[in-house]
């Protein structure tokens, strides 16, 4: 992986171990696939725990927006989050009757 490749991945992911990125790049063969794999791991870690935790009268922690942000970032890389979701295909529009 070149320095430019590493810089791109850091811009998408933040601080990351170059050795780990190199190994993933060798295995996956694409910078976007590396970024998506790491983002999906981060999303999985967030949803593995409760998304909202409240300590009455003290604080509330809500990670739902963080999950949505990761989903948007994955979609922005052009990789659907669920396998089998086709991109760019026409979507039928249904016209609802007016009242």
C-alpha positions in Angstrom: 0.0 0.0 0.0 1.4 3.4 -1.0 1.5 6.5 1.3 -1.3 8.0 -0.8 -3.5 4.8 -0.2 -2.8 5.0 3.5 -3.6 8.7 3.6 -7.0 8.0 1.9 -7.9 5.3 4.4 -6.9 7.6 7.3 -9.2 10.2 5.8 -12.1 7.8 5.8 -11.3 5.9 9.1 -9.3 8.2 11.3 -6.2 6.8 13.0 -5.6 3.2 12.0 -2.7 0.7 12.3 -0.9 0.6 9.0 0.1 -3.0 9.4 -3.6 -4.0 9.8 -4.6 -1.9 6.8 -1.8 -3.5 4.7 -2.9 -7.0 5.6 -6.6 -6.2 4.8 -5.6 -4.6 1.5 -3.6 -7.7 0.6 -6.5 -9.9 1.4 -9.3 -7.7 -0.1 -7.5 -6.0 -3.0 -9.4 -2.7 -2.8 -9.1 0.4 -0.6 -12.9 0.8 -0.5 -13.3 -2.8 0.6 -10.8 -2.3 3.4 -12.7 0.9 4.6 -16.1 -0.8 4.4 -14.9 -3.8 6.3 -13.5 -1.6 9.1 -16.7 0.5 9.2 -18.9 -2.5 9.3 -16.8 -3.8 12.3 -17.3 -0.5 14.1 -21.0 -0.6 13.4 -21.2 -4.2 14.7 -19.4 -3.2 17.8 -21.9 -0.4 18.4 -25.0 -2.5 17.9 -23.7 -5.4 20.0 -24.3 -3.2 23.1 -27.5 -1.4 23.9 -27.8 1.7 21.7 -29.3 3.8 24.5 -28.2 3.8 28.2 -29.8 6.1 30.7 -28.7 6.8 34.2 -31.7 8.6 35.7 -31.0 12.2 36.5 -27.4 12.0 35.5 -26.8 11.2 31.8 -28.1 9.5 28.7 -25.9 7.9 26.1 -27.4 7.2 22.7 -25.4 5.6 19.9 -28.2 5.4 17.3 -27.0 8.5 15.4 -23.4 7.0 15.4 -24.8 3.8 13.8 -26.7 5.9 11.2 -23.5 7.9 10.4 -21.6 4.7 9.8 -24.3 3.4 7.5 -24.2 6.7 5.5 -20.4 6.5 5.3 -20.6 2.8 4.1 -23.3 3.9 1.5 -21.0 6.8 0.4 -18.3 4.3 -0.4 -20.7 2.6 -2.8 -21.1 -0.6 -0.9 -24.6 -1.6 0.3 -24.7 -2.6 3.9 -26.7 -5.7 3.3 -25.5 -8.3 0.8 -27.8 -8.6 -2.2 -28.9 -5.0 -2.2 -28.6 -3.8 -5.7 -27.6 -0.2 -6.5 -28.7 1.8 -9.4 -31.7 -0.3 -10.3 -35.0 1.3 -11.0 -37.4 1.5 -8.2 -41.1 1.3 -9.0 -43.1 4.4 -7.8 -46.6 3.8 -6.5 -49.0 6.7 -6.9 -51.5 7.0 -4.0 -55.0 8.0 -4.7 -55.8 11.5 -3.6 -58.7 11.9 -1.2 
